Amino acid sequence: MNASQPILIVTGGSRGIGASVAVGAARRGYGVVINYKDNRKQADAIVSEIVEAGGKAVAIQGDVGREPDVERLFSETDKALGHVTALVNNAGILGPLGRIETVPGPALAELFAINVAGAMLCAREAVKRMSTKHGGKGGAIVNVSSALARLGGAGETVPYAATKGAIETFTFGLAQEVVSEGIRVNAVAPGVIDTEIHPADRMARLGPALPMKRPGRPDEVANAILWLLSSEASYVSGAILGVSGAR
Ligand code: NAP
C-alpha cells in the first residue's frame, strides 16, 4: 500500500460513465475501487484493463441501495487499498418509465433508495474517512446528477428527474457542511450520454434532436468528473457542472 496514492471509489464502475471514470482515474495515478451490483464479468474486465496498463484496481460488489453493502464496500476498500480520498457517486437507475399514473410504489422506493439514499450513505462513509475532524486528510466527492434535474423529464422520467433534483440539493448542502474539513463536494449534470442505461431505441430517437445532433460519450462526462476531483478544481465546491452539449 502506497500511503500517498489517491484512492478512488466509483460506484457503478462496471459500465458506462463509471467505467470511463475508473479507467481515466487509474491513468491519472489513482488506486481505483470499481463497485458494481450484478455485472461481475464487466467489472473484472475493467480491473484487468487497468492492471494490464500498470495501474491498481479492485472490483467490489455491493448494492448502494442497501446500507450493509455500502458499509462493506468502504471497509473492504480500507483493507484492499487504504482510506478513500475520492468518491464518485455514479451508480444509478432510470426506474419506472411513463406518466405518473403508471408508477408502482415499490419501484419508486427502489429508485430513491439507489439514486438518493445510496449516494448519501456512500458520502457518509467517505466523510467518516476523509474529514480532518475525524483525523482524515480531506478528499473530494463528485455526485452524478442529470440535466433532467432542471428539465423535469415530463411524460417519461419525472421520478428519475426528481431523484437528481435531490442529489443537487444534497450537493449544495453537504459541500457547505464539510468544506472546512478538507472535503470538496460537487456534481456533474450530464445530458443524453450513450450508455446501456437507455432503452434500445432511445439513442436513435433522441440523438439527432439534441443541440449537438449527437449524444455525449461516457469519456466526455468522465473528463469533467476527473477535473472536479483534481487539485485544478481546488476552489470549486458546491458546483453543478453541466455536461450536456447545450441541452
Ligand atoms: P449504466 O451504463 O446503466 O451503468 C450503471 C452502473 O451502475 C453499472 O455499473 C451498474 O452495475 C451500476 N448500478 C446500478 N444499480 C446499482 C446499485 N444498486 N448498486 C451499485 N451499482 C449499481 O449507467 P450510466 O448511463 O453510465 O449512468 C451512470 C450515472 O449517470 C447514473 O447515476 C445516471 O443516472 C447518470 N446519468 C446518465 C445519463 C445518460 O444519458 N447515460 C445522463 C445523465 C445522468 P452492474 O453493471 O453490476 O449492473
Boltz pocket constraint, residues with backbone or C-beta under 6 A from the ligand:
constraints:
  - pocket:
      binder: B
      contacts: [[A, 11], [A, 12], [A, 13], [A, 14], [A, 15], [A, 16], [A, 17], [A, 18], [A, 35], [A, 36], [A, 37], [A, 38], [A, 39], [A, 40], [A, 42], [A, 62], [A, 63], [A, 64], [A, 65], [A, 89], [A, 90], [A, 91], [A, 92], [A, 93], [A, 114], [A, 144], [A, 145], [A, 146], [A, 147], [A, 189], [A, 190], [A, 191], [A, 192], [A, 193], [A, 194], [A, 195], [A, 196], [A, 197], [A, 198]]
      max_distance: 6.0
